Amino acid sequence: MQETKKLNEIIFLVEETDDGYTAQALGYSIFTQADSIEELREMVKDAVECHFDEEERPEIIRLHIVRQEVLTL
């Protein structure tokens, strides 16, 4: 019988777009998007629950939010 290893955490790269926000898991094929950051948090939780079995599901979801600014001189 193979033992299932539980993840401690999963990290998502979050970017603001013209249409809202996107989140891509690092190292996993999980991607979601939403209109607001609050909605994105819920979408990420739902995506993680759907992707992993309960025994494998990470305990922590970390959102690494990247924000770009353009400055002109």
Distance bins in CASP14 RR format, pairs under 12 A and 6 or more apart:
PFRMAT RR
TARGET T0000
AUTHOR 0000-0000-0000
RMODE 2
METHOD distances of the structure
MODEL  1
2 55 0 0 0 0 0 1 0 0 0 0 0
2 56 0 0 0 0 0 1 0 0 0 0 0
3 55 0 0 0 0 1 0 0 0 0 0 0
3 56 0 0 0 0 0 1 0 0 0 0 0
4 52 0 0 0 0 1 0 0 0 0 0 0
4 53 1 0 0 1 0 0 0 0 0 0 0
4 54 0 0 0 0 1 0 0 0 0 0 0
4 55 1 0 1 0 0 0 0 0 0 0 0
4 56 1 0 1 0 0 0 0 0 0 0 0
4 57 0 0 0 0 0 1 0 0 0 0 0
5 52 0 0 0 0 0 1 0 0 0 0 0
5 53 0 0 0 0 0 1 0 0 0 0 0
5 55 0 0 0 0 1 0 0 0 0 0 0
5 56 1 0 0 1 0 0 0 0 0 0 0
5 57 0 0 0 0 0 1 0 0 0 0 0
5 58 0 0 0 0 0 1 0 0 0 0 0
6 52 0 0 0 0 1 0 0 0 0 0 0
6 53 0 0 0 0 1 0 0 0 0 0 0
6 54 0 0 0 0 1 0 0 0 0 0 0
6 55 1 0 0 1 0 0 0 0 0 0 0
6 56 1 0 0 1 0 0 0 0 0 0 0
6 57 1 0 0 1 0 0 0 0 0 0 0
6 58 1 0 0 1 0 0 0 0 0 0 0
6 59 1 0 0 1 0 0 0 0 0 0 0
6 60 0 0 0 0 0 1 0 0 0 0 0
7 25 0 0 0 0 0 1 0 0 0 0 0
7 26 0 0 0 0 0 1 0 0 0 0 0
7 27 0 0 0 0 0 1 0 0 0 0 0
7 28 0 0 0 0 1 0 0 0 0 0 0
7 48 0 0 0 0 1 0 0 0 0 0 0
7 51 0 0 0 0 0 1 0 0 0 0 0
7 52 1 0 0 1 0 0 0 0 0 0 0
7 53 0 0 0 0 0 1 0 0 0 0 0
7 55 0 0 0 0 0 1 0 0 0 0 0
7 56 1 0 0 1 0 0 0 0 0 0 0
7 57 1 0 0 1 0 0 0 0 0 0 0
7 58 1 1 0 0 0 0 0 0 0 0 0
7 59 1 0 0 1 0 0 0 0 0 0 0
7 60 0 0 0 0 1 0 0 0 0 0 0
7 61 0 0 0 0 0 1 0 0 0 0 0
7 62 0 0 0 0 0 1 0 0 0 0 0
8 56 0 0 0 0 0 1 0 0 0 0 0
8 57 0 0 0 0 0 1 0 0 0 0 0
8 58 1 0 0 1 0 0 0 0 0 0 0
8 59 1 0 1 0 0 0 0 0 0 0 0
8 60 1 0 0 1 0 0 0 0 0 0 0
8 61 0 0 0 0 0 1 0 0 0 0 0
8 62 0 0 0 0 0 1 0 0 0 0 0
9 25 0 0 0 0 0 1 0 0 0 0 0
9 26 0 0 0 0 0 1 0 0 0 0 0
9 28 0 0 0 0 0 1 0 0 0 0 0
9 48 0 0 0 0 0 1 0 0 0 0 0
9 57 0 0 0 0 0 1 0 0 0 0 0
9 58 1 0 1 0 0 0 0 0 0 0 0
9 59 1 0 0 1 0 0 0 0 0 0 0
9 60 1 1 0 0 0 0 0 0 0 0 0
9 61 1 0 0 1 0 0 0 0 0 0 0
9 62 1 0 1 0 0 0 0 0 0 0 0
9 63 0 0 0 0 0 1 0 0 0 0 0
9 64 0 0 0 0 0 1 0 0 0 0 0
10 23 0 0 0 0 0 1 0 0 0 0 0
10 24 0 0 0 0 0 1 0 0 0 0 0
10 25 1 0 1 0 0 0 0 0 0 0 0
10 26 1 0 0 1 0 0 0 0 0 0 0
10 27 0 0 0 0 1 0 0 0 0 0 0
10 28 1 0 0 1 0 0 0 0 0 0 0
10 30 1 0 0 1 0 0 0 0 0 0 0
10 44 0 0 0 0 1 0 0 0 0 0 0
10 45 0 0 0 0 0 1 0 0 0 0 0
10 47 0 0 0 0 1 0 0 0 0 0 0
10 48 1 0 0 1 0 0 0 0 0 0 0
10 49 0 0 0 0 0 1 0 0 0 0 0
10 51 0 0 0 0 1 0 0 0 0 0 0
10 52 0 0 0 0 1 0 0 0 0 0 0
10 56 0 0 0 0 0 1 0 0 0 0 0
10 57 0 0 0 0 1 0 0 0 0 0 0
10 58 1 0 1 0 0 0 0 0 0 0 0
10 59 0 0 0 0 1 0 0 0 0 0 0
10 60 1 0 0 1 0 0 0 0 0 0 0
10 61 1 0 1 0 0 0 0 0 0 0 0
10 62 1 0 0 1 0 0 0 0 0 0 0
10 63 0 0 0 0 0 1 0 0 0 0 0
10 64 0 0 0 0 0 1 0 0 0 0 0
11 23 0 0 0 0 0 1 0 0 0 0 0
11 24 0 0 0 0 1 0 0 0 0 0 0
11 25 1 0 0 1 0 0 0 0 0 0 0
11 26 1 0 1 0 0 0 0 0 0 0 0
11 27 0 0 0 0 1 0 0 0 0 0 0
11 28 0 0 0 0 1 0 0 0 0 0 0
11 30 0 0 0 0 0 1 0 0 0 0 0
11 44 0 0 0 0 0 1 0 0 0 0 0
11 48 0 0 0 0 0 1 0 0 0 0 0
11 58 0 0 0 0 1 0 0 0 0 0 0
11 60 0 0 0 0 1 0 0 0 0 0 0
11 61 0 0 0 0 1 0 0 0 0 0 0
11 62 1 0 1 0 0 0 0 0 0 0 0
11 63 1 0 0 1 0 0 0 0 0 0 0
11 64 1 0 1 0 0 0 0 0 0 0 0
11 65 0 0 0 0 0 1 0 0 0 0 0
11 66 0 0 0 0 0 1 0 0 0 0 0
12 21 0 0 0 0 0 1 0 0 0 0 0
12 22 0 0 0 0 1 0 0 0 0 0 0
12 23 1 0 1 0 0 0 0 0 0 0 0
12 24 1 0 0 1 0 0 0 0 0 0 0
12 25 1 0 1 0 0 0 0 0 0 0 0
12 26 1 0 0 1 0 0 0 0 0 0 0
12 27 0 0 0 0 0 1 0 0 0 0 0
12 28 0 0 0 0 1 0 0 0 0 0 0
12 30 1 0 0 1 0 0 0 0 0 0 0
12 31 0 0 0 0 1 0 0 0 0 0 0
12 32 0 0 0 0 1 0 0 0 0 0 0
12 33 0 0 0 0 0 1 0 0 0 0 0
12 34 0 0 0 0 0 1 0 0 0 0 0
12 37 0 0 0 0 0 1 0 0 0 0 0
12 40 0 0 0 0 1 0 0 0 0 0 0
12 41 0 0 0 0 1 0 0 0 0 0 0
12 43 0 0 0 0 0 1 0 0 0 0 0
12 44 1 0 1 0 0 0 0 0 0 0 0
12 45 0 0 0 0 0 1 0 0 0 0 0
12 47 0 0 0 0 1 0 0 0 0 0 0
12 48 0 0 0 0 1 0 0 0 0 0 0
12 51 0 0 0 0 0 1 0 0 0 0 0
12 58 0 0 0 0 0 1 0 0 0 0 0
12 60 0 0 0 0 0 1 0 0 0 0 0
12 61 1 0 0 1 0 0 0 0 0 0 0
12 62 1 0 0 1 0 0 0 0 0 0 0
12 63 1 0 1 0 0 0 0 0 0 0 0
12 64 1 0 0 1 0 0 0 0 0 0 0
12 65 0 0 0 0 1 0 0 0 0 0 0
12 66 0 0 0 0 0 1 0 0 0 0 0
13 21 0 0 0 0 0 1 0 0 0 0 0
13 22 0 0 0 0 1 0 0 0 0 0 0
13 23 1 0 0 1 0 0 0 0 0 0 0
13 24 1 0 1 0 0 0 0 0 0 0 0
13 25 0 0 0 0 1 0 0 0 0 0 0
13 26 1 0 0 1 0 0 0 0 0 0 0
13 27 0 0 0 0 0 1 0 0 0 0 0
13 28 0 0 0 0 0 1 0 0 0 0 0
13 30 0 0 0 0 0 1 0 0 0 0 0
13 31 0 0 0 0 0 1 0 0 0 0 0
13 32 0 0 0 0 0 1 0 0 0 0 0
13 40 0 0 0 0 0 1 0 0 0 0 0
13 44 0 0 0 0 0 1 0 0 0 0 0
13 62 0 0 0 0 0 1 0 0 0 0 0
13 63 0 0 0 0 1 0 0 0 0 0 0
13 64 1 0 1 0 0 0 0 0 0 0 0
13 65 0 0 0 0 1 0 0 0 0 0 0
13 66 1 0 0 1 0 0 0 0 0 0 0
13 67 0 0 0 0 0 1 0 0 0 0 0
14 20 0 0 0 0 0 1 0 0 0 0 0
14 21 1 0 1 0 0 0 0 0 0 0 0
14 22 1 0 0 1 0 0 0 0 0 0 0
14 23 1 0 1 0 0 0 0 0 0 0 0
14 24 0 0 0 0 1 0 0 0 0 0 0
14 25 0 0 0 0 0 1 0 0 0 0 0
14 26 0 0 0 0 0 1 0 0 0 0 0
14 31 0 0 0 0 0 1 0 0 0 0 0
14 32 0 0 0 0 1 0 0 0 0 0 0
14 33 0 0 0 0 0 1 0 0 0 0 0
14 34 0 0 0 0 1 0 0 0 0 0 0
14 36 0 0 0 0 0 1 0 0 0 0 0
14 37 1 0 0 1 0 0 0 0 0 0 0
14 40 1 0 0 1 0 0 0 0 0 0 0
14 41 0 0 0 0 1 0 0 0 0 0 0
14 43 0 0 0 0 0 1 0 0 0 0 0
14 44 0 0 0 0 1 0 0 0 0 0 0
14 61 0 0 0 0 0 1 0 0 0 0 0
14 62 0 0 0 0 1 0 0 0 0 0 0
14 63 1 0 1 0 0 0 0 0 0 0 0
14 64 1 0 0 1 0 0 0 0 0 0 0
14 65 1 0 1 0 0 0 0 0 0 0 0
14 66 1 0 0 1 0 0 0 0 0 0 0
14 67 0 0 0 0 1 0 0 0 0 0 0
15 21 1 0 0 1 0 0 0 0 0 0 0
15 22 1 0 1 0 0 0 0 0 0 0 0
15 23 0 0 0 0 1 0 0 0 0 0 0
15 24 0 0 0 0 1 0 0 0 0 0 0
15 31 0 0 0 0 0 1 0 0 0 0 0
15 32 0 0 0 0 0 1 0 0 0 0 0
15 33 0 0 0 0 1 0 0 0 0 0 0
15 34 0 0 0 0 0 1 0 0 0 0 0
15 37 0 0 0 0 0 1 0 0 0 0 0
15 40 0 0 0 0 0 1 0 0 0 0 0
15 63 0 0 0 0 0 1 0 0 0 0 0
15 64 0 0 0 0 1 0 0 0 0 0 0
15 65 1 0 0 1 0 0 0 0 0 0 0
15 66 1 0 1 0 0 0 0 0 0 0 0
15 67 0 0 0 0 1 0 0 0 0 0 0
15 68 0 0 0 0 1 0 0 0 0 0 0
16 22 0 0 0 0 1 0 0 0 0 0 0
16 23 0 0 0 0 0 1 0 0 0 0 0
16 33 0 0 0 0 0 1 0 0 0 0 0
16 34 0 0 0 0 0 1 0 0 0 0 0
16 35 0 0 0 0 0 1 0 0 0 0 0
16 36 0 0 0 0 0 1 0 0 0 0 0
16 37 0 0 0 0 1 0 0 0 0 0 0
16 40 0 0 0 0 1 0 0 0 0 0 0
16 65 1 0 0 1 0 0 0 0 0 0 0
16 66 0 0 0 0 1 0 0 0 0 0 0
16 67 1 0 0 1 0 0 0 0 0 0 0
16 68 1 0 0 1 0 0 0 0 0 0 0
16 69 0 0 0 0 0 1 0 0 0 0 0
17 23 0 0 0 0 0 1 0 0 0 0 0
17 24 0 0 0 0 0 1 0 0 0 0 0
17 33 1 0 0 1 0 0 0 0 0 0 0
17 34 0 0 0 0 0 1 0 0 0 0 0
17 35 0 0 0 0 0 1 0 0 0 0 0
17 37 0 0 0 0 0 1 0 0 0 0 0
17 40 0 0 0 0 0 1 0 0 0 0 0
17 66 0 0 0 0 0 1 0 0 0 0 0
17 67 0 0 0 0 0 1 0 0 0 0 0
17 68 0 0 0 0 0 1 0 0 0 0 0
18 33 0 0 0 0 0 1 0 0 0 0 0
18 35 0 0 0 0 0 1 0 0 0 0 0
19 33 1 0 0 1 0 0 0 0 0 0 0
19 34 0 0 0 0 1 0 0 0 0 0 0
19 35 1 0 0 1 0 0 0 0 0 0 0
19 36 0 0 0 0 0 1 0 0 0 0 0
19 40 0 0 0 0 0 1 0 0 0 0 0
20 32 0 0 0 0 0 1 0 0 0 0 0
20 33 1 0 0 1 0 0 0 0 0 0 0
20 34 1 0 0 1 0 0 0 0 0 0 0
20 35 1 0 1 0 0 0 0 0 0 0 0
20 36 1 0 0 1 0 0 0 0 0 0 0
20 37 0 0 0 0 1 0 0 0 0 0 0
20 38 0 0 0 0 0 1 0 0 0 0 0
20 39 0 0 0 0 1 0 0 0 0 0 0
20 40 0 0 0 0 1 0 0 0 0 0 0
20 43 0 0 0 0 0 1 0 0 0 0 0
21 31 0 0 0 0 0 1 0 0 0 0 0
21 32 0 0 0 0 1 0 0 0 0 0 0
21 33 1 0 0 1 0 0 0 0 0 0 0
21 34 1 0 1 0 0 0 0 0 0 0 0
21 35 1 0 0 1 0 0 0 0 0 0 0
21 36 1 0 0 1 0 0 0 0 0 0 0
21 37 1 0 1 0 0 0 0 0 0 0 0
21 38 0 0 0 0 1 0 0 0 0 0 0
21 39 0 0 0 0 1 0 0 0 0 0 0
21 40 1 0 1 0 0 0 0 0 0 0 0
21 41 0 0 0 0 1 0 0 0 0 0 0
21 42 0 0 0 0 0 1 0 0 0 0 0
21 43 0 0 0 0 1 0 0 0 0 0 0
21 44 0 0 0 0 1 0 0 0 0 0 0
21 63 0 0 0 0 1 0 0 0 0 0 0
21 65 0 0 0 0 1 0 0 0 0 0 0
21 66 0 0 0 0 0 1 0 0 0 0 0
21 67 0 0 0 0 0 1 0 0 0 0 0
22 30 0 0 0 0 0 1 0 0 0 0 0
22 31 1 0 0 1 0 0 0 0 0 0 0
22 32 1 0 0 1 0 0 0 0 0 0 0
22 33 1 0 1 0 0 0 0 0 0 0 0
22 34 0 0 0 0 1 0 0 0 0 0 0
22 35 0 0 0 0 0 1 0 0 0 0 0
22 37 0 0 0 0 0 1 0 0 0 0 0
22 39 0 0 0 0 0 1 0 0 0 0 0
22 40 0 0 0 0 1 0 0 0 0 0 0
22 43 0 0 0 0 1 0 0 0 0 0 0
22 44 0 0 0 0 0 1 0 0 0 0 0
22 47 0 0 0 0 0 1 0 0 0 0 0
22 63 0 0 0 0 0 1 0 0 0 0 0
22 65 0 0 0 0 0 1 0 0 0 0 0
22 66 0 0 0 0 0 1 0 0 0 0 0
23 30 0 0 0 0 1 0 0 0 0 0 0
23 31 1 0 0 1 0 0 0 0 0 0 0
23 32 1 0 1 0 0 0 0 0 0 0 0
23 33 1 0 0 1 0 0 0 0 0 0 0
23 34 0 0 0 0 1 0 0 0 0 0 0
23 37 0 0 0 0 1 0 0 0 0 0 0
23 39 0 0 0 0 0 1 0 0 0 0 0
23 40 1 0 1 0 0 0 0 0 0 0 0
23 41 0 0 0 0 1 0 0 0 0 0 0
23 42 0 0 0 0 0 1 0 0 0 0 0
23 43 1 0 0 1 0 0 0 0 0 0 0
23 44 1 0 1 0 0 0 0 0 0 0 0
23 45 0 0 0 0 0 1 0 0 0 0 0
23 46 0 0 0 0 0 1 0 0 0 0 0
23 47 1 0 0 1 0 0 0 0 0 0 0
23 48 0 0 0 0 0 1 0 0 0 0 0
23 61 0 0 0 0 1 0 0 0 0 0 0
23 62 0 0 0 0 0 1 0 0 0 0 0
23 63 1 0 0 1 0 0 0 0 0 0 0
23 64 0 0 0 0 1 0 0 0 0 0 0
23 65 0 0 0 0 1 0 0 0 0 0 0
23 66 0 0 0 0 0 1 0 0 0 0 0
24 30 1 0 0 1 0 0 0 0 0 0 0
24 31 1 0 1 0 0 0 0 0 0 0 0
24 32 0 0 0 0 1 0 0 0 0 0 0
24 33 0 0 0 0 1 0 0 0 0 0 0
24 40 0 0 0 0 0 1 0 0 0 0 0
24 44 0 0 0 0 0 1 0 0 0 0 0
24 47 0 0 0 0 0 1 0 0 0 0 0
24 63 0 0 0 0 0 1 0 0 0 0 0
24 64 0 0 0 0 0 1 0 0 0 0 0
24 66 0 0 0 0 0 1 0 0 0 0 0
25 31 1 0 0 1 0 0 0 0 0 0 0
25 32 0 0 0 0 1 0 0 0 0 0 0
25 44 0 0 0 0 1 0 0 0 0 0 0
25 47 1 0 0 1 0 0 0 0 0 0 0
25 48 1 0 0 1 0 0 0 0 0 0 0
25 50 0 0 0 0 0 1 0 0 0 0 0
25 51 1 0 0 1 0 0 0 0 0 0 0
25 52 0 0 0 0 0 1 0 0 0 0 0
25 58 0 0 0 0 1 0 0 0 0 0 0
25 61 0 0 0 0 1 0 0 0 0 0 0
25 62 0 0 0 0 0 1 0 0 0 0 0
25 63 0 0 0 0 0 1 0 0 0 0 0
25 64 0 0 0 0 0 1 0 0 0 0 0
26 58 0 0 0 0 0 1 0 0 0 0 0
26 61 0 0 0 0 0 1 0 0 0 0 0
26 62 0 0 0 0 1 0 0 0 0 0 0
26 63 0 0 0 0 0 1 0 0 0 0 0
26 64 0 0 0 0 1 0 0 0 0 0 0
27 51 0 0 0 0 0 1 0 0 0 0 0
27 58 0 0 0 0 0 1 0 0 0 0 0
28 44 0 0 0 0 0 1 0 0 0 0 0
28 47 0 0 0 0 1 0 0 0 0 0 0
28 48 0 0 0 0 1 0 0 0 0 0 0
28 50 0 0 0 0 0 1 0 0 0 0 0
28 51 1 0 0 1 0 0 0 0 0 0 0
28 52 0 0 0 0 1 0 0 0 0 0 0
28 56 0 0 0 0 0 1 0 0 0 0 0
28 57 0 0 0 0 0 1 0 0 0 0 0
28 58 0 0 0 0 1 0 0 0 0 0 0
28 61 0 0 0 0 0 1 0 0 0 0 0
29 47 0 0 0 0 0 1 0 0 0 0 0
29 50 0 0 0 0 0 1 0 0 0 0 0
29 51 1 0 0 1 0 0 0 0 0 0 0
29 52 0 0 0 0 0 1 0 0 0 0 0
30 43 0 0 0 0 0 1 0 0 0 0 0
30 44 0 0 0 0 1 0 0 0 0 0 0
30 45 0 0 0 0 0 1 0 0 0 0 0
30 46 0 0 0 0 0 1 0 0 0 0 0
30 47 1 0 1 0 0 0 0 0 0 0 0
30 48 1 0 0 1 0 0 0 0 0 0 0
30 49 0 0 0 0 0 1 0 0 0 0 0
30 50 0 0 0 0 1 0 0 0 0 0 0
30 51 1 0 1 0 0 0 0 0 0 0 0
30 52 0 0 0 0 1 0 0 0 0 0 0
30 57 0 0 0 0 0 1 0 0 0 0 0
30 58 0 0 0 0 0 1 0 0 0 0 0
30 61 0 0 0 0 0 1 0 0 0 0 0
31 40 0 0 0 0 0 1 0 0 0 0 0
31 43 0 0 0 0 0 1 0 0 0 0 0
31 44 0 0 0 0 0 1 0 0 0 0 0
31 47 1 0 0 1 0 0 0 0 0 0 0
31 48 0 0 0 0 0 1 0 0 0 0 0
31 51 0 0 0 0 0 1 0 0 0 0 0
32 39 0 0 0 0 1 0 0 0 0 0 0
32 40 1 0 0 1 0 0 0 0 0 0 0
32 41 0 0 0 0 0 1 0 0 0 0 0
32 42 0 0 0 0 1 0 0 0 0 0 0
32 43 1 0 1 0 0 0 0 0 0 0 0
32 44 1 0 1 0 0 0 0 0 0 0 0
32 45 0 0 0 0 1 0 0 0 0 0 0
32 46 1 0 0 1 0 0 0 0 0 0 0
32 47 1 0 1 0 0 0 0 0 0 0 0
32 48 0 0 0 0 1 0 0 0 0 0 0
32 49 0 0 0 0 0 1 0 0 0 0 0
32 50 0 0 0 0 1 0 0 0 0 0 0
32 51 0 0 0 0 0 1 0 0 0 0 0
32 61 0 0 0 0 0 1 0 0 0 0 0
32 63 0 0 0 0 0 1 0 0 0 0 0
33 39 0 0 0 0 1 0 0 0 0 0 0
33 40 1 0 0 1 0 0 0 0 0 0 0
33 43 1 0 0 1 0 0 0 0 0 0 0
33 44 0 0 0 0 0 1 0 0 0 0 0
33 47 0 0 0 0 0 1 0 0 0 0 0
34 40 1 1 0 0 0 0 0 0 0 0 0
34 41 0 0 0 0 1 0 0 0 0 0 0
34 42 1 0 0 1 0 0 0 0 0 0 0
34 43 1 0 1 0 0 0 0 0 0 0 0
34 44 0 0 0 0 1 0 0 0 0 0 0
34 45 0 0 0 0 0 1 0 0 0 0 0
34 46 0 0 0 0 0 1 0 0 0 0 0
34 47 0 0 0 0 0 1 0 0 0 0 0
34 63 0 0 0 0 0 1 0 0 0 0 0
35 42 0 0 0 0 0 1 0 0 0 0 0
35 43 0 0 0 0 1 0 0 0 0 0 0
36 42 0 0 0 0 1 0 0 0 0 0 0
36 43 0 0 0 0 0 1 0 0 0 0 0
37 43 0 0 0 0 0 1 0 0 0 0 0
37 44 0 0 0 0 0 1 0 0 0 0 0
37 63 0 0 0 0 1 0 0 0 0 0 0
37 65 1 0 0 1 0 0 0 0 0 0 0
37 67 0 0 0 0 0 1 0 0 0 0 0
38 44 0 0 0 0 0 1 0 0 0 0 0
38 45 0 0 0 0 0 1 0 0 0 0 0
38 63 0 0 0 0 0 1 0 0 0 0 0
39 45 0 0 0 0 0 1 0 0 0 0 0
39 46 0 0 0 0 0 1 0 0 0 0 0
40 46 0 0 0 0 0 1 0 0 0 0 0
40 47 0 0 0 0 0 1 0 0 0 0 0
40 61 0 0 0 0 0 1 0 0 0 0 0
40 63 0 0 0 0 1 0 0 0 0 0 0
40 65 0 0 0 0 1 0 0 0 0 0 0
41 47 0 0 0 0 0 1 0 0 0 0 0
41 48 0 0 0 0 0 1 0 0 0 0 0
41 61 0 0 0 0 1 0 0 0 0 0 0
41 62 0 0 0 0 0 1 0 0 0 0 0
41 63 1 0 0 1 0 0 0 0 0 0 0
41 65 0 0 0 0 0 1 0 0 0 0 0
42 48 0 0 0 0 0 1 0 0 0 0 0
42 49 0 0 0 0 0 1 0 0 0 0 0
42 61 0 0 0 0 0 1 0 0 0 0 0
43 49 0 0 0 0 0 1 0 0 0 0 0
43 50 0 0 0 0 0 1 0 0 0 0 0
43 61 0 0 0 0 0 1 0 0 0 0 0
43 63 0 0 0 0 0 1 0 0 0 0 0
44 50 0 0 0 0 0 1 0 0 0 0 0
44 51 0 0 0 0 0 1 0 0 0 0 0
44 58 0 0 0 0 0 1 0 0 0 0 0
44 60 0 0 0 0 0 1 0 0 0 0 0
44 61 1 0 0 1 0 0 0 0 0 0 0
44 62 0 0 0 0 0 1 0 0 0 0 0
44 63 1 0 0 1 0 0 0 0 0 0 0
44 64 0 0 0 0 0 1 0 0 0 0 0
44 65 0 0 0 0 0 1 0 0 0 0 0
45 51 0 0 0 0 0 1 0 0 0 0 0
45 52 0 0 0 0 0 1 0 0 0 0 0
45 57 0 0 0 0 0 1 0 0 0 0 0
45 58 0 0 0 0 0 1 0 0 0 0 0
45 60 0 0 0 0 0 1 0 0 0 0 0
45 61 1 0 0 1 0 0 0 0 0 0 0
45 63 0 0 0 0 0 1 0 0 0 0 0
46 52 0 0 0 0 0 1 0 0 0 0 0
46 61 0 0 0 0 0 1 0 0 0 0 0
47 57 0 0 0 0 0 1 0 0 0 0 0
47 58 0 0 0 0 0 1 0 0 0 0 0
47 61 0 0 0 0 1 0 0 0 0 0 0
48 54 0 0 0 0 0 1 0 0 0 0 0
48 56 0 0 0 0 0 1 0 0 0 0 0
48 57 1 0 0 1 0 0 0 0 0 0 0
48 58 1 0 0 1 0 0 0 0 0 0 0
48 59 0 0 0 0 0 1 0 0 0 0 0
48 60 0 0 0 0 0 1 0 0 0 0 0
48 61 1 0 1 0 0 0 0 0 0 0 0
48 62 0 0 0 0 0 1 0 0 0 0 0
48 63 0 0 0 0 0 1 0 0 0 0 0
49 56 0 0 0 0 0 1 0 0 0 0 0
49 57 1 0 0 1 0 0 0 0 0 0 0
49 58 0 0 0 0 0 1 0 0 0 0 0
49 61 0 0 0 0 0 1 0 0 0 0 0
50 57 0 0 0 0 0 1 0 0 0 0 0
51 57 0 0 0 0 1 0 0 0 0 0 0
51 58 0 0 0 0 1 0 0 0 0 0 0
51 61 0 0 0 0 0 1 0 0 0 0 0
52 58 1 0 0 1 0 0 0 0 0 0 0
52 59 0 0 0 0 0 1 0 0 0 0 0
52 61 0 0 0 0 0 1 0 0 0 0 0
END
